[in-house]
Amino acid sequence: EAQARLRKELEAEEKAASGFFARVGIKMRCMFMGLTPYGQDMVKPSFFSLINLEGKRALMECNILGNELLFSEPAVSKEVRKELSRSGPLYVEVLERASKLYDRKELSELLSDYQDYPDRSVPLDAIRPSLFALLRKLYYLRPYSEAFQVAAELAIGTQQKVQKKATSLYDSKRKKIRADWRTLMEQVYPALVALAQRAEMKKAEPGTRLFENMIGVVESDKLGKITGSSSEVQEANRQTSQKQAPEEESKEASSEKADNAELAEDEALDASELNSGEAEENQEEQAAESDEPESQGQKELQYGMQVMSSFPIDELRKRYDPKGEWKLVPYQDKVVIAYLFLRLFEDEFSVVLTTPQIKLHTAYRGGVKIDYRERMSDCLEKIRQPYDYFKTYIHECLEFHRAARDSAQAGNYVEHAKKVSFHDSRRGQSGRQTRIQIKDFMDEVNTILTEIIEDFRAGGSTLSNGEDSLQFDLKPNEGMRLDGKKVKEALMETSCFAKALAHRLESGDLYGGVIEMNTEDYQKSFGALPS
């Protein structure tokens, strides 16, 4: 009788999920998300671009970090597993499962048609097996999204205690995994859910029996089967977290702040700023390193934002588009704004990467020889990559705005709409790639300069003339912002600028799938729009 009742409930759910209005809702949702046209089961290139760029990178980062923390180095793995098991038995399982998300064969099958013809849509049926396989793996982890972030935070902290390398290395790992995890849970997962519903034409919502039956969820594959029910595990985790030492509490507090975009950079810290060369490690120093640098990192980020705000967008556009070739592109275009600041960086700040006035000695970290002069020079060479991507973007952007501006001729409305949609898709894909290139470049600049600054504050010998002033007598450099500043100040100002721009592109006002900022957001960030 119970089985008959359950079967009837499932049949009723399926009937409701497959009704006319449900099917219309599915089609509308996929259309508004830019995944498929309303009347076709054809997946647009923008979805594959998301998977091929941000998605693949995030999956690989989970794989690399998981292997690094749990398998590659026995000493680290032992301590990490011990720490995670003490904090909550589910944490190890969550971290292990996340490390297995990346499957090269599975991704190749999902992206094969797109990589052959990147401008064409792909039939949904052609990618159904690999799409459902990736969705299932993310579905198992979705209820434990917060647990993963806590586990990663604790594991990286434990790795730092064991390896005792530069603080910036572990801060970078924390920042990167937070951003990549958000990509998986906030962008990739919703898109996969919508396409799965489109493939089956059932408006089954995640968490329901109908949805799990639809995508092939196996009960035994769910997390927490060994350690108990999810509610019991979560309660145990809460009780455990309350009993943790102050240092662990500060780490957990940091992980809770990870969802706040404006504080996402807080943990990119300079531990040696407040400990200035202290070599002895004890519990009091560790507590100070987990709390005090937080405010220092925030100060650096805020200073970088202030530096950027001192250059009005309208002036930058006049400076870098003197002929008005971008007049069709709105001031709120996030990609153009990011490009303007990149050009500004090259003109005003990149000199610190090449000038011989900054005296740098060879450094050794972990027995590895590091030539910072060579690293800085190689880094600056990479600025050409985002420039090349931007050229493609501005072409696609202008084509889109021209198509949108041209009114459809009588009887050709459908063709006009298709043309606008085509160029909008290419604009979105190119804009996403351009912003990723700029962010990666700024991250690398910030990483290199932070290492030099940390070493200088700790009394190291990498930078030998931090108190000297920079003097640029050449005509092209007249009026340069860094002219006359001390070397240490120029390095810090450049690092803060790079950190701020990378933050805005990763999780701030220049981030997101929508290319153009709305007027209110633009005014908050840059002031009134030019008339």
C-alpha atoms as one frame of an Amber mdcrd trajectory, in Angstrom:
protein
   0.000   0.000   0.000   2.831   2.394   0.872   4.544   1.651  -2.440   1.317
   2.238  -4.345   0.865   5.586  -2.593   4.454   6.567  -3.349   4.018   5.598
  -6.977   0.880   7.730  -7.257   2.680  10.706  -5.706   5.522  10.369  -8.181
   3.096  10.115 -11.076   1.287  13.247  -9.887   4.594  15.131  -9.541   5.700
  14.062 -12.994   2.387  15.070 -14.520   2.624  18.531 -12.968   6.269  18.903
 -13.991   5.509  17.927 -17.591   2.416  20.097 -18.085   2.053  22.786 -20.707
   2.904  25.731 -18.456   5.830  23.828 -16.949   7.286  23.198 -20.410   6.810
  26.830 -21.394   8.552  27.882 -18.176  11.516  25.628 -18.929  11.912  27.032
 -22.431  11.628  30.609 -21.198  14.171  30.045 -18.449  16.747  28.555 -20.820
  16.168  31.387 -23.274  16.613  34.103 -20.627  19.729  32.368 -19.283  21.192
  32.399 -22.790  21.423  28.612 -22.951  19.033  27.662 -25.770  16.600  29.412
 -28.114  12.959  29.194 -27.092  11.893  26.736 -29.785  15.060  24.665 -30.294
  17.003  22.099 -28.281  20.279  23.671 -29.413  22.803  24.710 -26.765  24.382
  28.085 -27.496  28.159  28.674 -27.633  28.000  30.929 -24.556  27.310  27.887
 -22.338  30.282  25.983 -23.744  32.458  29.048 -23.329  31.525  29.130 -19.638
  32.425  25.449 -19.223  35.579  25.682 -21.330  36.990  28.700 -19.507  35.741
  29.352 -15.974  34.218  25.893 -15.484  37.225  23.849 -16.538  39.578  26.060
 -14.557  37.439  25.690 -11.425  37.196  21.905 -11.789  40.948  21.611 -12.273
  41.609  23.826  -9.247  39.461  21.563  -7.062  41.371  18.554  -8.376  44.803
  20.101  -7.882  44.048  21.441  -4.396  42.448  18.187  -3.237  45.383  16.088
  -4.422  47.840  18.549  -2.897  46.143  18.499   0.501  45.103  14.859   0.762
  47.380  12.712  -1.373  50.579  14.224  -2.801  52.645  14.951   0.317  52.353
  12.365   3.132  53.322  14.751   5.930  50.727  17.300   4.852  48.088  14.690
   4.092  48.402  13.092   7.512  47.987  16.363   9.395  45.184  17.595   7.135
  43.159  14.411   7.568  43.702  14.506  11.305  42.594  18.141  11.537  39.549
  17.671   9.326  38.471  14.493  11.114  38.687  16.280  14.450  36.602  19.200
  13.118  33.977  17.055  11.424  34.098  13.609   9.802  32.302  14.826   6.699
  34.988  17.385   5.836  37.465  14.806   4.518  34.795  13.189   2.364  33.676
  16.545   0.936  37.244  17.522   0.035  37.939  14.118  -1.532  34.742  14.209
  -3.555  35.503  17.720  -4.834  38.950  16.585  -5.954  37.250  14.013  -8.207
  35.018  16.508 -10.018  37.487  16.973 -12.858  37.299  14.259 -15.511  39.234
  15.089 -18.667  37.456  12.487 -20.814  34.053  13.647 -19.621  34.849  17.302
 -20.334  36.286  16.447 -23.754  33.037  14.722 -24.675  31.030  17.689 -23.451
  33.128  20.232 -25.366  34.197  18.291 -28.470  31.640  19.767 -30.885  32.149
  23.274 -29.504  35.930  23.076 -29.879  35.577  22.004 -33.511  33.041  24.742
 -34.321  33.089  27.382 -31.526  30.533  29.622 -33.239  27.858  26.962 -33.714
  25.145  25.737 -31.377  25.177  22.039 -30.435  22.169  19.686 -30.182  21.306
  19.076 -26.542  20.972  15.338 -27.110  24.594  15.182 -28.284  25.931  16.299
 -24.895  23.288  14.702 -22.683  25.412  11.861 -21.133  28.395  14.030 -20.197
  26.142  16.898 -19.071  24.184  14.645 -16.714  27.392  13.047 -15.401  28.857
  16.429 -14.408  25.528  17.570 -12.972  25.258  14.487 -10.742  28.695  15.094
  -9.233  27.903  18.719  -8.473  24.450  17.767  -7.180  25.971  15.481  -4.545
  28.159  18.364  -3.316  25.638  21.189  -3.578  24.110  20.734  -0.065  27.620
  20.813   1.397  28.864  23.941  -0.362  29.620  25.739   2.914  31.204  22.624
   4.389  33.612  22.448   1.448  34.721  26.034   1.962  35.304  25.444   5.666
  37.179  22.212   4.899  39.389  23.925   2.317  40.133  26.772   4.719  41.095
  24.413   7.555  43.146  22.187   5.241  45.127  25.074   3.746  45.778  26.425
   7.236  47.104  23.029   8.291  49.272  22.815   5.166  50.699  26.225   6.027
  51.649  25.031   9.526  53.422  21.982   8.130  55.224  23.559   5.172  55.900
  26.998   6.721  56.309  28.736   3.362  55.478  32.347   2.447  52.075  33.462
   3.748  51.104  34.924   0.372  51.226  31.455  -1.203  48.458  30.140   1.059
  46.443  33.360   0.869  46.459  33.006  -2.904  45.199  29.427  -2.619  42.356
  30.479  -0.325  41.295  33.290  -2.616  41.470  31.153  -5.743  39.495  28.193
  -4.403  36.771  30.487  -3.026  36.355  32.166  -6.391  36.418  28.896  -8.331
  33.940  27.252  -5.977  31.544  30.165  -6.464  31.902  29.705 -10.205  30.873
  26.058  -9.941  27.967  26.582  -7.558  26.620  29.922  -8.799  27.200  29.702
 -12.555  27.924  26.177 -13.769  25.484  24.270 -11.543  22.379  26.425 -12.326
  23.124  26.186 -16.054  23.419  22.399 -15.881  20.147  22.132 -13.941  18.312
  24.255 -16.519  19.680  22.230 -19.437  18.804  18.942 -17.726  15.222  20.162
 -17.311  15.221  21.214 -20.971  16.529  17.836 -22.090  13.785  15.975 -20.201
  11.150  18.731 -20.525  10.322  18.302 -16.850  10.266  21.157 -14.376  11.678
  19.015 -11.598  13.469  21.061  -8.954  16.744  19.976  -7.311  16.164  18.150
  -4.042  12.952  16.445  -5.163  12.597  12.725  -5.849  11.540  13.494  -9.389
  14.716  15.477 -10.069  16.939  12.786  -8.601  15.219  10.106 -10.669  15.513
  12.308 -13.748  19.295  12.771 -13.549  20.038   9.290 -12.211  21.073   9.996
  -8.630  22.232   6.892  -6.753  21.347   6.975  -3.062  24.548   5.225  -1.999
  26.650   7.830  -3.813  25.371  10.686  -1.672  27.736  12.171   0.891  27.483
  11.381   4.568  26.285   7.797   4.265  29.110   6.555   6.419  29.249   9.400
   8.876  25.520   9.675   9.426  22.679  11.772   8.146  23.457  15.236   6.889
  21.499  16.898   9.695  23.409  14.944  12.328  26.715  15.788  10.677  25.881
  19.465  10.445  24.891  19.536  14.110  28.099  17.741  15.058  30.078  20.233
  12.969  28.429  23.148  14.746  29.223  21.671  18.149  32.798  20.944  17.085
  33.341  24.419  15.715  32.244  25.920  19.023  34.925  23.911  20.835  37.773
  24.773  18.451  40.758  26.852  19.545  40.738  30.626  18.911  42.967  30.191
  15.865  40.501  27.750  14.271  37.621  30.063  15.127  39.290  32.898  13.280
  39.735  30.631  10.245  36.099  29.617  10.318  35.089  33.262  10.618  37.203
  33.995   7.565  35.474  31.268   5.574  32.053  32.631   6.520  33.081  35.976
   5.090  33.941  34.366   1.759  30.436  34.923   0.387  30.719  38.676   0.864
  32.159  39.959  -2.414  33.534  43.153  -0.910  35.507  41.202   1.694  36.669
  38.450  -0.652  40.139  40.005  -0.770  40.472  40.430   3.013  42.513  37.284
   3.432  45.133  38.225   0.824  47.288  39.327   3.713  50.799  40.377   4.491
  51.669  38.414   7.619  55.094  39.969   8.007  53.709  43.548   8.054  52.785
  43.257  11.716  55.444  40.760  12.783  58.376  42.529  10.999  60.891  39.765
  10.893  59.890  37.723  13.939  61.241  34.239  13.252  59.888  32.425  16.292
  56.476  30.845  15.830  54.101  30.346  18.731  50.376  30.357  19.269  50.153
  34.068  20.057  51.925  35.007  16.822  49.673  32.689  14.801  46.586  34.292
  16.301  47.946  37.720  15.414  48.634  36.563  11.834  45.069  35.345  11.446
  43.451  38.580  12.722  45.661  41.648  12.285  46.740  41.219   8.638  43.043
  41.086   7.759  42.691  44.813   8.389  45.997  45.444   6.585  44.821  43.555
   3.502  41.563  45.501   3.540  43.461  48.765   3.834  45.584  47.864   0.820
  42.485  46.991  -1.182  40.754  50.228  -0.198  43.832  52.247  -1.091  43.980
  50.590  -4.501  40.318  51.487  -5.046  41.055  55.113  -4.065  43.898  55.271
  -6.570  41.605  53.981  -9.309  38.857  56.450  -8.383  41.272  59.349  -8.874
  41.111  58.705 -12.641  37.600  59.520 -13.976  36.263  57.113 -16.603  35.331
  59.856 -19.064  38.899  61.188 -18.963  40.299  57.705 -19.501  38.050  57.180
 -22.507  39.189  60.461 -24.035  42.780  59.464 -23.326  42.618  55.966 -24.834
  39.921  56.490 -27.464  40.808  59.947 -28.802  39.110  59.336 -32.161  35.840
  58.269 -30.573  35.843  54.849 -32.242  33.904  53.370 -29.314  31.138  55.966
 -29.326  28.494  53.232 -29.728  29.744  51.463 -26.597  28.101  52.701 -23.362
  30.221  54.048 -20.529  28.832  51.247 -18.316  30.538  48.503 -20.371  32.526
  46.477 -17.815  35.033  45.134 -20.341  35.913  48.587 -21.659  36.268  49.911
 -18.103  38.623  47.041 -17.227  40.629  47.695 -20.394  40.927  51.417 -19.581
  42.410  50.602 -16.181  44.773  48.091 -17.802  46.033  50.799 -20.148  46.335
  53.148 -17.188  48.390  50.538 -15.360  50.788  50.232 -18.279  51.236  54.008
 -18.544  51.454  54.897 -14.860  52.586  51.832 -12.912  54.214  49.176 -15.113
  57.524  51.032 -14.974  58.233  49.335 -11.616  58.430  46.021 -13.486  61.243
  47.206 -15.756  63.113  50.188 -14.309  66.754  49.506 -13.302  66.325  52.080
 -10.529  64.800  49.335  -8.374  67.682  47.199  -7.146  66.727  43.541  -6.758
  68.918  40.647  -5.684  68.390  36.976  -6.438  66.239  35.302  -3.778  65.965
  31.709  -2.595  62.677  30.246  -1.426  62.493  26.631  -0.350  65.861  26.007
  -1.996  64.637  27.415  -5.314  66.450  30.330  -6.970  64.169  33.224  -7.914
  65.196  36.037 -10.240  62.542  38.683  -9.592  63.873  40.956 -12.317  63.289
  38.212 -14.879  59.878  37.335 -13.414  58.758  40.955 -13.583  59.945  41.339
 -17.156  58.240  38.096 -18.227  55.072  39.193 -16.470  54.928  42.510 -18.324
  55.251  40.686 -21.636  51.933  38.978 -20.874  50.074  42.286 -21.023  49.839
  41.767 -24.797  47.442  38.845 -24.296  44.546  40.863 -22.822  45.179  43.550
 -25.446  44.706  40.983 -28.208  41.536  39.687 -26.580  40.197  43.216 -26.247
  40.661  43.884 -29.957  38.404  40.935 -30.673  35.938  42.071 -28.037  35.622
  45.649 -29.233  35.002  44.389 -32.775  32.216  42.072 -31.586  30.851  44.780
 -29.314  30.623  47.350 -32.098  28.982  44.804 -34.383  26.391  44.098 -31.703
  25.588  47.757 -31.101  25.347  48.439 -34.829  22.969  45.503 -35.243  20.898
  46.612 -32.240  20.752  50.193 -33.492  19.604  49.302 -36.999  15.831  49.019
 -37.028  14.468  45.828 -38.506  13.103  46.180 -41.999   9.476  45.317 -42.545
   9.090  41.567 -42.891  12.651  40.873 -41.664  12.091  41.132 -37.928  13.058
  37.484 -37.286  16.322  37.809 -39.223  17.109  41.036 -37.386  16.495  39.398
 -33.985  18.720  36.458 -34.965  21.510  38.818 -35.989  21.331  40.757 -32.728
  21.271  37.529 -30.693  24.253  36.147 -32.632  26.434  39.196 -32.010  25.290
  39.440 -28.385  26.415  35.861 -27.792  29.820  36.483 -29.372  30.171  39.744
 -27.437  29.429  37.990 -24.136  31.906  35.195 -24.820  34.685  37.537 -25.906
  34.021  39.913 -22.999  34.293  37.089 -20.485  37.613  35.947 -21.964  39.009
  39.478 -21.983  38.181  40.094 -18.322  39.707  36.755 -17.324  42.939  37.681
 -19.111  43.118  41.074 -17.390  42.355  39.562 -13.966  45.002  36.839 -14.366
  47.594  39.414 -15.389  46.814  41.646 -12.404  46.878  38.674 -10.041  50.373
  37.795 -11.242  51.595  41.369 -10.833  50.204  41.530  -7.310  51.701  38.156
  -6.360  55.215  39.101  -7.489  55.203  42.524  -5.840  53.675  41.192  -2.614
  56.516  38.677  -2.280  59.100  41.449  -2.691  57.297  43.724  -0.219  56.947
  40.913   2.340  60.651  40.146   2.109  61.555  43.822   2.515  59.346  44.251
   5.584  60.824  41.119   7.129  64.328  42.526   6.727  65.242  40.399   3.724
  67.796  41.284   1.059  65.758  40.942  -2.149  65.124  44.709  -2.366  68.208
  46.716  -1.508  67.111  50.329  -2.075  63.575  50.604  -0.733  64.228  54.095
   0.670  65.597  55.568  -2.581  63.383  57.830  -4.708  62.457  57.140  -8.308
  63.380  59.849 -10.795  62.189  59.783 -14.410  63.787  62.451 -16.566  62.720
  61.140 -19.946  60.082  63.175 -21.706  57.514  60.330 -22.140  57.484  59.847
 -18.368  56.898  63.463 -17.391  54.004  63.740 -15.005  54.104  60.028 -14.154
  52.341  59.239 -10.886  55.277  57.331  -9.403  57.873  59.985 -10.216  59.575
  61.130  -7.007  58.111  58.374  -4.825  60.279  56.085  -2.746  60.862  52.642
  -4.231  58.957  50.891  -1.448  56.018  53.281  -1.909  55.973  52.759  -5.681
  55.958  48.990  -5.247  53.157  49.161  -2.690  51.030  51.548  -4.757  51.414
  49.369  -7.847  50.571  46.243  -5.849  47.469  47.898  -4.365  46.279  49.007
  -7.813  46.729  45.484  -9.206  44.986  43.937  -6.203  42.019  46.299  -6.514
  41.522  45.737 -10.242  41.809  41.949  -9.860  39.265  42.074  -7.024  36.792
  44.104  -9.052  37.080  41.620 -11.922  36.865  38.540  -9.719  33.980  39.398
  -7.423  33.366  43.140  -7.532  31.540  45.612  -9.745  33.301  44.506 -12.960
  32.405  40.840 -12.417  29.343  38.987 -13.700  27.682  37.701 -16.828  25.930
  40.983 -17.620  28.299  43.043 -19.757  26.930  46.465 -18.852  26.493  47.926
 -15.366  23.146  49.493 -14.602  23.121  53.249 -14.044  22.800  52.993 -10.273
  25.782  50.638  -9.901  27.880  52.765 -12.234  27.155  55.896 -10.220  28.110
  54.125  -6.982  31.450  53.072  -8.457  32.407  55.943 -10.762  30.043  58.842
 -10.170  27.545  60.433 -12.536  27.457  59.329 -16.154  28.924  61.881 -18.591
  26.209  63.852 -20.347
